Amino acid sequence: MQKLARLFKNESGATAIEYGLIAALIAVAIIGAVGALGDSTSDTFNEVSGAIANG
């Protein structure tokens, strides 16, 4: 019976899952930021390229 109580008291698995969820949320935020920044950077390069081409 003590082993069963110890199993329910062990929270290391829950902690690992929580860290995994936090890492996943951070990854999603980074992907979103890079996507938005990539579009902005692409637009800037296209504008500069057009300005150079038109003289």
CHARMM internal coordinates of N, CA and C (Angstrom, degrees):
IC EDIT
DIST 1 N 1 CA 1.4434
DIST 1 CA 1 C 1.5355
ANGL 1 N 1 CA 1 C 111.06
DIST 1 C 2 N 1.3243
ANGL 1 CA 1 C 2 N 117.58
DIHE 1 N 1 CA 1 C 2 N -32.11
DIST 2 N 2 CA 1.4643
ANGL 1 C 2 N 2 CA 120.93
DIHE 1 CA 1 C 2 N 2 CA -179.99
DIST 2 CA 2 C 1.5281
ANGL 2 N 2 CA 2 C 111.04
DIHE 1 C 2 N 2 CA 2 C -66.48
DIST 2 C 3 N 1.3391
ANGL 2 CA 2 C 3 N 116.64
DIHE 2 N 2 CA 2 C 3 N -34.79
DIST 3 N 3 CA 1.4567
ANGL 2 C 3 N 3 CA 119.47
DIHE 2 CA 2 C 3 N 3 CA 179.14
DIST 3 CA 3 C 1.5262
ANGL 3 N 3 CA 3 C 110.68
DIHE 2 C 3 N 3 CA 3 C -65.15
DIST 3 C 4 N 1.3202
ANGL 3 CA 3 C 4 N 117.15
DIHE 3 N 3 CA 3 C 4 N -38.66
DIST 4 N 4 CA 1.4586
ANGL 3 C 4 N 4 CA 121.63
DIHE 3 CA 3 C 4 N 4 CA 179.06
DIST 4 CA 4 C 1.5285
ANGL 4 N 4 CA 4 C 110.47
DIHE 3 C 4 N 4 CA 4 C -66.15
DIST 4 C 5 N 1.3093
ANGL 4 CA 4 C 5 N 117.85
DIHE 4 N 4 CA 4 C 5 N -41.99
DIST 5 N 5 CA 1.4624
ANGL 4 C 5 N 5 CA 121.49
DIHE 4 CA 4 C 5 N 5 CA 178.10
DIST 5 CA 5 C 1.5250
ANGL 5 N 5 CA 5 C 110.25
DIHE 4 C 5 N 5 CA 5 C -64.79
DIST 5 C 6 N 1.3232
ANGL 5 CA 5 C 6 N 116.85
DIHE 5 N 5 CA 5 C 6 N -39.40
DIST 6 N 6 CA 1.4581
ANGL 5 C 6 N 6 CA 121.26
DIHE 5 CA 5 C 6 N 6 CA 178.78
DIST 6 CA 6 C 1.5337
ANGL 6 N 6 CA 6 C 110.78
DIHE 5 C 6 N 6 CA 6 C -65.82
DIST 6 C 7 N 1.3240
ANGL 6 CA 6 C 7 N 116.43
DIHE 6 N 6 CA 6 C 7 N -35.66
DIST 7 N 7 CA 1.4622
ANGL 6 C 7 N 7 CA 120.84
DIHE 6 CA 6 C 7 N 7 CA 179.19
DIST 7 CA 7 C 1.5282
ANGL 7 N 7 CA 7 C 110.60
DIHE 6 C 7 N 7 CA 7 C -64.27
DIST 7 C 8 N 1.3307
ANGL 7 CA 7 C 8 N 116.76
DIHE 7 N 7 CA 7 C 8 N -43.71
DIST 8 N 8 CA 1.4639
ANGL 7 C 8 N 8 CA 119.69
DIHE 7 CA 7 C 8 N 8 CA 179.75
DIST 8 CA 8 C 1.5284
ANGL 8 N 8 CA 8 C 112.22
DIHE 7 C 8 N 8 CA 8 C -72.52
DIST 8 C 9 N 1.3260
ANGL 8 CA 8 C 9 N 116.74
DIHE 8 N 8 CA 8 C 9 N -24.69
DIST 9 N 9 CA 1.4505
ANGL 8 C 9 N 9 CA 121.02
DIHE 8 CA 8 C 9 N 9 CA -179.73
DIST 9 CA 9 C 1.5325
ANGL 9 N 9 CA 9 C 111.53
DIHE 8 C 9 N 9 CA 9 C -80.62
DIST 9 C 10 N 1.3271
ANGL 9 CA 9 C 10 N 117.43
DIHE 9 N 9 CA 9 C 10 N -22.26
DIST 10 N 10 CA 1.4614
ANGL 9 C 10 N 10 CA 122.09
DIHE 9 CA 9 C 10 N 10 CA -178.36
DIST 10 CA 10 C 1.5255
ANGL 10 N 10 CA 10 C 109.40
DIHE 9 C 10 N 10 CA 10 C -71.08
DIST 10 C 11 N 1.3351
ANGL 10 CA 10 C 11 N 116.27
DIHE 10 N 10 CA 10 C 11 N 119.96
DIST 11 N 11 CA 1.4592
ANGL 10 C 11 N 11 CA 121.04
DIHE 10 CA 10 C 11 N 11 CA -176.83
DIST 11 CA 11 C 1.5256
ANGL 11 N 11 CA 11 C 112.05
DIHE 10 C 11 N 11 CA 11 C -114.06
DIST 11 C 12 N 1.3138
ANGL 11 CA 11 C 12 N 118.89
DIHE 11 N 11 CA 11 C 12 N 12.83
DIST 12 N 12 CA 1.4656
ANGL 11 C 12 N 12 CA 120.01
DIHE 11 CA 11 C 12 N 12 CA -177.99
DIST 12 CA 12 C 1.5192
ANGL 12 N 12 CA 12 C 111.66
DIHE 11 C 12 N 12 CA 12 C -67.62
DIST 12 C 13 N 1.3186
ANGL 12 CA 12 C 13 N 118.48
DIHE 12 N 12 CA 12 C 13 N -32.99
DIST 13 N 13 CA 1.4604
ANGL 12 C 13 N 13 CA 120.77
DIHE 12 CA 12 C 13 N 13 CA 177.09
DIST 13 CA 13 C 1.5149
ANGL 13 N 13 CA 13 C 111.57
DIHE 12 C 13 N 13 CA 13 C -66.17
DIST 13 C 14 N 1.3105
ANGL 13 CA 13 C 14 N 116.73
DIHE 13 N 13 CA 13 C 14 N -41.12
DIST 14 N 14 CA 1.4646
ANGL 13 C 14 N 14 CA 120.97
DIHE 13 CA 13 C 14 N 14 CA 178.59
DIST 14 CA 14 C 1.5263
ANGL 14 N 14 CA 14 C 110.26
DIHE 13 C 14 N 14 CA 14 C -64.45
DIST 14 C 15 N 1.3094
ANGL 14 CA 14 C 15 N 117.17
DIHE 14 N 14 CA 14 C 15 N -38.78
DIST 15 N 15 CA 1.4589
ANGL 14 C 15 N 15 CA 120.91
DIHE 14 CA 14 C 15 N 15 CA 179.19
DIST 15 CA 15 C 1.5232
ANGL 15 N 15 CA 15 C 110.52
DIHE 14 C 15 N 15 CA 15 C -64.42
DIST 15 C 16 N 1.3256
ANGL 15 CA 15 C 16 N 117.36
DIHE 15 N 15 CA 15 C 16 N -41.74
DIST 16 N 16 CA 1.4617
ANGL 15 C 16 N 16 CA 121.11
DIHE 15 CA 15 C 16 N 16 CA 178.82
DIST 16 CA 16 C 1.5254
ANGL 16 N 16 CA 16 C 110.45
DIHE 15 C 16 N 16 CA 16 C -62.82
DIST 16 C 17 N 1.3085
ANGL 16 CA 16 C 17 N 117.43
DIHE 16 N 16 CA 16 C 17 N -40.46
DIST 17 N 17 CA 1.4671
ANGL 16 C 17 N 17 CA 121.23
DIHE 16 CA 16 C 17 N 17 CA 178.57
DIST 17 CA 17 C 1.5260
ANGL 17 N 17 CA 17 C 110.12
DIHE 16 C 17 N 17 CA 17 C -64.99
DIST 17 C 18 N 1.3138
ANGL 17 CA 17 C 18 N 117.12
DIHE 17 N 17 CA 17 C 18 N -41.59
DIST 18 N 18 CA 1.4639
ANGL 17 C 18 N 18 CA 120.58
DIHE 17 CA 17 C 18 N 18 CA 178.89
DIST 18 CA 18 C 1.5230
ANGL 18 N 18 CA 18 C 111.08
DIHE 17 C 18 N 18 CA 18 C -62.48
DIST 18 C 19 N 1.3327
ANGL 18 CA 18 C 19 N 117.21
DIHE 18 N 18 CA 18 C 19 N -43.74
DIST 19 N 19 CA 1.4591
ANGL 18 C 19 N 19 CA 120.26
DIHE 18 CA 18 C 19 N 19 CA 177.49
DIST 19 CA 19 C 1.5206
ANGL 19 N 19 CA 19 C 110.76
DIHE 18 C 19 N 19 CA 19 C -63.32
DIST 19 C 20 N 1.3158
ANGL 19 CA 19 C 20 N 117.25
DIHE 19 N 19 CA 19 C 20 N -37.74
DIST 20 N 20 CA 1.4636
ANGL 19 C 20 N 20 CA 121.11
DIHE 19 CA 19 C 20 N 20 CA 177.59
DIST 20 CA 20 C 1.5161
ANGL 20 N 20 CA 20 C 111.65
DIHE 19 C 20 N 20 CA 20 C -63.45
DIST 20 C 21 N 1.3268
ANGL 20 CA 20 C 21 N 116.76
DIHE 20 N 20 CA 20 C 21 N -42.18
DIST 21 N 21 CA 1.4677
ANGL 20 C 21 N 21 CA 120.26
DIHE 20 CA 20 C 21 N 21 CA 178.00
DIST 21 CA 21 C 1.5208
ANGL 21 N 21 CA 21 C 111.84
DIHE 20 C 21 N 21 CA 21 C -65.62
DIST 21 C 22 N 1.3158
ANGL 21 CA 21 C 22 N 116.70
DIHE 21 N 21 CA 21 C 22 N -40.43
DIST 22 N 22 CA 1.4626
ANGL 21 C 22 N 22 CA 120.09
DIHE 21 CA 21 C 22 N 22 CA 177.75
DIST 22 CA 22 C 1.5251
ANGL 22 N 22 CA 22 C 110.21
DIHE 21 C 22 N 22 CA 22 C -62.88
DIST 22 C 23 N 1.3342
ANGL 22 CA 22 C 23 N 117.21
DIHE 22 N 22 CA 22 C 23 N -43.98
DIST 23 N 23 CA 1.4657
ANGL 22 C 23 N 23 CA 120.97
DIHE 22 CA 22 C 23 N 23 CA 179.13
DIST 23 CA 23 C 1.5277
ANGL 23 N 23 CA 23 C 110.67
DIHE 22 C 23 N 23 CA 23 C -62.65
DIST 23 C 24 N 1.3336
ANGL 23 CA 23 C 24 N 117.31
DIHE 23 N 23 CA 23 C 24 N -39.44
DIST 24 N 24 CA 1.4642
ANGL 23 C 24 N 24 CA 120.81
DIHE 23 CA 23 C 24 N 24 CA 179.13
DIST 24 CA 24 C 1.5316
ANGL 24 N 24 CA 24 C 110.64
DIHE 23 C 24 N 24 CA 24 C -65.19
DIST 24 C 25 N 1.3203
ANGL 24 CA 24 C 25 N 117.73
DIHE 24 N 24 CA 24 C 25 N -41.96
DIST 25 N 25 CA 1.4656
ANGL 24 C 25 N 25 CA 120.59
DIHE 24 CA 24 C 25 N 25 CA 178.42
DIST 25 CA 25 C 1.5297
ANGL 25 N 25 CA 25 C 111.78
DIHE 24 C 25 N 25 CA 25 C -64.82
DIST 25 C 26 N 1.3163
ANGL 25 CA 25 C 26 N 116.48
DIHE 25 N 25 CA 25 C 26 N -39.75
DIST 26 N 26 CA 1.4613
ANGL 25 C 26 N 26 CA 120.02
DIHE 25 CA 25 C 26 N 26 CA 177.50
DIST 26 CA 26 C 1.5248
ANGL 26 N 26 CA 26 C 109.92
DIHE 25 C 26 N 26 CA 26 C -64.42
DIST 26 C 27 N 1.3339
ANGL 26 CA 26 C 27 N 117.16
DIHE 26 N 26 CA 26 C 27 N -40.98
DIST 27 N 27 CA 1.4632
ANGL 26 C 27 N 27 CA 120.94
DIHE 26 CA 26 C 27 N 27 CA 179.03
DIST 27 CA 27 C 1.5273
ANGL 27 N 27 CA 27 C 110.84
DIHE 26 C 27 N 27 CA 27 C -62.49
DIST 27 C 28 N 1.3241
ANGL 27 CA 27 C 28 N 116.92
DIHE 27 N 27 CA 27 C 28 N -42.12
DIST 28 N 28 CA 1.4663
ANGL 27 C 28 N 28 CA 120.46
DIHE 27 CA 27 C 28 N 28 CA 178.78
DIST 28 CA 28 C 1.5327
ANGL 28 N 28 CA 28 C 110.22
DIHE 27 C 28 N 28 CA 28 C -63.19
DIST 28 C 29 N 1.3147
ANGL 28 CA 28 C 29 N 117.43
DIHE 28 N 28 CA 28 C 29 N -41.31
DIST 29 N 29 CA 1.4659
ANGL 28 C 29 N 29 CA 121.02
DIHE 28 CA 28 C 29 N 29 CA 178.76
DIST 29 CA 29 C 1.5264
ANGL 29 N 29 CA 29 C 110.85
DIHE 28 C 29 N 29 CA 29 C -64.30
DIST 29 C 30 N 1.3172
ANGL 29 CA 29 C 30 N 117.26
DIHE 29 N 29 CA 29 C 30 N -41.66
DIST 30 N 30 CA 1.4613
ANGL 29 C 30 N 30 CA 120.86
DIHE 29 CA 29 C 30 N 30 CA 179.40
DIST 30 CA 30 C 1.5241
ANGL 30 N 30 CA 30 C 110.47
DIHE 29 C 30 N 30 CA 30 C -65.39
DIST 30 C 31 N 1.3222
ANGL 30 CA 30 C 31 N 117.37
DIHE 30 N 30 CA 30 C 31 N -43.36
DIST 31 N 31 CA 1.4627
ANGL 30 C 31 N 31 CA 120.99
DIHE 30 CA 30 C 31 N 31 CA 179.46
DIST 31 CA 31 C 1.5227
ANGL 31 N 31 CA 31 C 110.27
DIHE 30 C 31 N 31 CA 31 C -61.58
DIST 31 C 32 N 1.3249
ANGL 31 CA 31 C 32 N 116.99
DIHE 31 N 31 CA 31 C 32 N -42.48
DIST 32 N 32 CA 1.4622
ANGL 31 C 32 N 32 CA 120.40
DIHE 31 CA 31 C 32 N 32 CA 177.63
DIST 32 CA 32 C 1.5140
ANGL 32 N 32 CA 32 C 112.39
DIHE 31 C 32 N 32 CA 32 C -62.93
DIST 32 C 33 N 1.3175
ANGL 32 CA 32 C 33 N 116.66
DIHE 32 N 32 CA 32 C 33 N -43.45
DIST 33 N 33 CA 1.4661
ANGL 32 C 33 N 33 CA 120.86
DIHE 32 CA 32 C 33 N 33 CA -179.18
DIST 33 CA 33 C 1.5278
ANGL 33 N 33 CA 33 C 110.82
DIHE 32 C 33 N 33 CA 33 C -66.31
DIST 33 C 34 N 1.3165
ANGL 33 CA 33 C 34 N 117.07
DIHE 33 N 33 CA 33 C 34 N -42.75
DIST 34 N 34 CA 1.4629
ANGL 33 C 34 N 34 CA 120.49
DIHE 33 CA 33 C 34 N 34 CA 179.71
DIST 34 CA 34 C 1.5248
ANGL 34 N 34 CA 34 C 110.40
DIHE 33 C 34 N 34 CA 34 C -66.14
DIST 34 C 35 N 1.3217
ANGL 34 CA 34 C 35 N 116.70
DIHE 34 N 34 CA 34 C 35 N -38.00
DIST 35 N 35 CA 1.4622
ANGL 34 C 35 N 35 CA 119.75
DIHE 34 CA 34 C 35 N 35 CA 177.52
DIST 35 CA 35 C 1.5080
ANGL 35 N 35 CA 35 C 111.97
DIHE 34 C 35 N 35 CA 35 C -62.77
DIST 35 C 36 N 1.3144
ANGL 35 CA 35 C 36 N 117.49
DIHE 35 N 35 CA 35 C 36 N -45.64
DIST 36 N 36 CA 1.4586
ANGL 35 C 36 N 36 CA 121.82
DIHE 35 CA 35 C 36 N 36 CA 179.26
DIST 36 CA 36 C 1.5318
ANGL 36 N 36 CA 36 C 110.93
DIHE 35 C 36 N 36 CA 36 C -66.68
DIST 36 C 37 N 1.3145
ANGL 36 CA 36 C 37 N 116.95
DIHE 36 N 36 CA 36 C 37 N -42.18
DIST 37 N 37 CA 1.4567
ANGL 36 C 37 N 37 CA 120.91
DIHE 36 CA 36 C 37 N 37 CA 179.53
DIST 37 CA 37 C 1.5206
ANGL 37 N 37 CA 37 C 110.46
DIHE 36 C 37 N 37 CA 37 C -67.92
DIST 37 C 38 N 1.3205
ANGL 37 CA 37 C 38 N 117.61
DIHE 37 N 37 CA 37 C 38 N -36.21
DIST 38 N 38 CA 1.4662
ANGL 37 C 38 N 38 CA 121.49
DIHE 37 CA 37 C 38 N 38 CA 178.87
DIST 38 CA 38 C 1.5105
ANGL 38 N 38 CA 38 C 111.38
DIHE 37 C 38 N 38 CA 38 C -63.66
DIST 38 C 39 N 1.3315
ANGL 38 CA 38 C 39 N 118.17
DIHE 38 N 38 CA 38 C 39 N -42.49
DIST 39 N 39 CA 1.4624
ANGL 38 C 39 N 39 CA 121.39
DIHE 38 CA 38 C 39 N 39 CA 178.00
DIST 39 CA 39 C 1.5238
ANGL 39 N 39 CA 39 C 110.68
DIHE 38 C 39 N 39 CA 39 C -63.63
DIST 39 C 40 N 1.3091
ANGL 39 CA 39 C 40 N 116.53
DIHE 39 N 39 CA 39 C 40 N -43.67
DIST 40 N 40 CA 1.4626
ANGL 39 C 40 N 40 CA 120.87
DIHE 39 CA 39 C 40 N 40 CA 179.87
DIST 40 CA 40 C 1.5270
ANGL 40 N 40 CA 40 C 110.67
DIHE 39 C 40 N 40 CA 40 C -63.45
DIST 40 C 41 N 1.3115
ANGL 40 CA 40 C 41 N 117.16
DIHE 40 N 40 CA 40 C 41 N -43.18
DIST 41 N 41 CA 1.4640
ANGL 40 C 41 N 41 CA 121.60
DIHE 40 CA 40 C 41 N 41 CA 179.89
DIST 41 CA 41 C 1.5209
ANGL 41 N 41 CA 41 C 110.51
DIHE 40 C 41 N 41 CA 41 C -65.59
DIST 41 C 42 N 1.3023
ANGL 41 CA 41 C 42 N 117.06
DIHE 41 N 41 CA 41 C 42 N -40.94
DIST 42 N 42 CA 1.4664
ANGL 41 C 42 N 42 CA 121.60
DIHE 41 CA 41 C 42 N 42 CA 178.88
DIST 42 CA 42 C 1.5278
ANGL 42 N 42 CA 42 C 110.76
DIHE 41 C 42 N 42 CA 42 C -62.51
DIST 42 C 43 N 1.3240
ANGL 42 CA 42 C 43 N 116.98
DIHE 42 N 42 CA 42 C 43 N -43.02
DIST 43 N 43 CA 1.4592
ANGL 42 C 43 N 43 CA 120.99
DIHE 42 CA 42 C 43 N 43 CA 178.28
DIST 43 CA 43 C 1.5310
ANGL 43 N 43 CA 43 C 110.85
DIHE 42 C 43 N 43 CA 43 C -62.49
DIST 43 C 44 N 1.3163
ANGL 43 CA 43 C 44 N 116.93
DIHE 43 N 43 CA 43 C 44 N -40.86
DIST 44 N 44 CA 1.4669
ANGL 43 C 44 N 44 CA 121.10
DIHE 43 CA 43 C 44 N 44 CA 179.81
DIST 44 CA 44 C 1.5206
ANGL 44 N 44 CA 44 C 110.87
DIHE 43 C 44 N 44 CA 44 C -64.01
DIST 44 C 45 N 1.3440
ANGL 44 CA 44 C 45 N 117.48
DIHE 44 N 44 CA 44 C 45 N -45.01
DIST 45 N 45 CA 1.4590
ANGL 44 C 45 N 45 CA 120.68
DIHE 44 CA 44 C 45 N 45 CA 179.41
DIST 45 CA 45 C 1.5214
ANGL 45 N 45 CA 45 C 111.20
DIHE 44 C 45 N 45 CA 45 C -64.25
DIST 45 C 46 N 1.3396
ANGL 45 CA 45 C 46 N 116.84
DIHE 45 N 45 CA 45 C 46 N -38.71
DIST 46 N 46 CA 1.4620
ANGL 45 C 46 N 46 CA 119.39
DIHE 45 CA 45 C 46 N 46 CA 178.45
DIST 46 CA 46 C 1.5290
ANGL 46 N 46 CA 46 C 111.20
DIHE 45 C 46 N 46 CA 46 C -65.86
DIST 46 C 47 N 1.3182
ANGL 46 CA 46 C 47 N 117.39
DIHE 46 N 46 CA 46 C 47 N -38.02
DIST 47 N 47 CA 1.4598
ANGL 46 C 47 N 47 CA 121.26
DIHE 46 CA 46 C 47 N 47 CA 178.09
DIST 47 CA 47 C 1.5235
ANGL 47 N 47 CA 47 C 111.09
DIHE 46 C 47 N 47 CA 47 C -65.18
DIST 47 C 48 N 1.3110
ANGL 47 CA 47 C 48 N 116.23
DIHE 47 N 47 CA 47 C 48 N -45.02
DIST 48 N 48 CA 1.4751
ANGL 47 C 48 N 48 CA 120.59
DIHE 47 CA 47 C 48 N 48 CA 179.21
DIST 48 CA 48 C 1.5187
ANGL 48 N 48 CA 48 C 110.22
DIHE 47 C 48 N 48 CA 48 C -65.18
DIST 48 C 49 N 1.3159
ANGL 48 CA 48 C 49 N 117.20
DIHE 48 N 48 CA 48 C 49 N -42.04
DIST 49 N 49 CA 1.4586
ANGL 48 C 49 N 49 CA 121.48
DIHE 48 CA 48 C 49 N 49 CA 179.10
DIST 49 CA 49 C 1.5314
ANGL 49 N 49 CA 49 C 111.07
DIHE 48 C 49 N 49 CA 49 C -61.25
DIST 49 C 50 N 1.3367
ANGL 49 CA 49 C 50 N 116.05
DIHE 49 N 49 CA 49 C 50 N -42.56
DIST 50 N 50 CA 1.4586
ANGL 49 C 50 N 50 CA 119.65
DIHE 49 CA 49 C 50 N 50 CA 177.50
DIST 50 CA 50 C 1.5076
ANGL 50 N 50 CA 50 C 112.65
DIHE 49 C 50 N 50 CA 50 C -64.36
DIST 50 C 51 N 1.3200
ANGL 50 CA 50 C 51 N 116.77
DIHE 50 N 50 CA 50 C 51 N -39.86
DIST 51 N 51 CA 1.4572
ANGL 50 C 51 N 51 CA 121.10
DIHE 50 CA 50 C 51 N 51 CA 179.00
DIST 51 CA 51 C 1.5190
ANGL 51 N 51 CA 51 C 111.25
DIHE 50 C 51 N 51 CA 51 C -65.13
DIST 51 C 52 N 1.3220
ANGL 51 CA 51 C 52 N 116.98
DIHE 51 N 51 CA 51 C 52 N -38.31
DIST 52 N 52 CA 1.4710
ANGL 51 C 52 N 52 CA 120.46
DIHE 51 CA 51 C 52 N 52 CA 179.17
DIST 52 CA 52 C 1.5274
ANGL 52 N 52 CA 52 C 110.37
DIHE 51 C 52 N 52 CA 52 C -69.85
DIST 52 C 53 N 1.3333
ANGL 52 CA 52 C 53 N 116.27
DIHE 52 N 52 CA 52 C 53 N -40.71
DIST 53 N 53 CA 1.4564
ANGL 52 C 53 N 53 CA 120.42
DIHE 52 CA 52 C 53 N 53 CA -179.00
DIST 53 CA 53 C 1.5294
ANGL 53 N 53 CA 53 C 111.89
DIHE 52 C 53 N 53 CA 53 C -66.03
DIST 53 C 54 N 1.3236
ANGL 53 CA 53 C 54 N 116.23
DIHE 53 N 53 CA 53 C 54 N -35.75
DIST 54 N 54 CA 1.4674
ANGL 53 C 54 N 54 CA 119.70
DIHE 53 CA 53 C 54 N 54 CA -178.92
DIST 54 CA 54 C 1.5228
ANGL 54 N 54 CA 54 C 112.73
DIHE 53 C 54 N 54 CA 54 C -83.85
DIST 54 C 55 N 1.3231
ANGL 54 CA 54 C 55 N 116.37
DIHE 54 N 54 CA 54 C 55 N -8.87
DIST 55 N 55 CA 1.4632
ANGL 54 C 55 N 55 CA 121.21
DIHE 54 CA 54 C 55 N 55 CA 176.04
DIST 55 CA 55 C 1.4406
ANGL 55 N 55 CA 55 C 111.24
DIHE 54 C 55 N 55 CA 55 C 76.67
END
COOR INIT
IC SEED 1 N 1 CA 1 C
IC BUILD
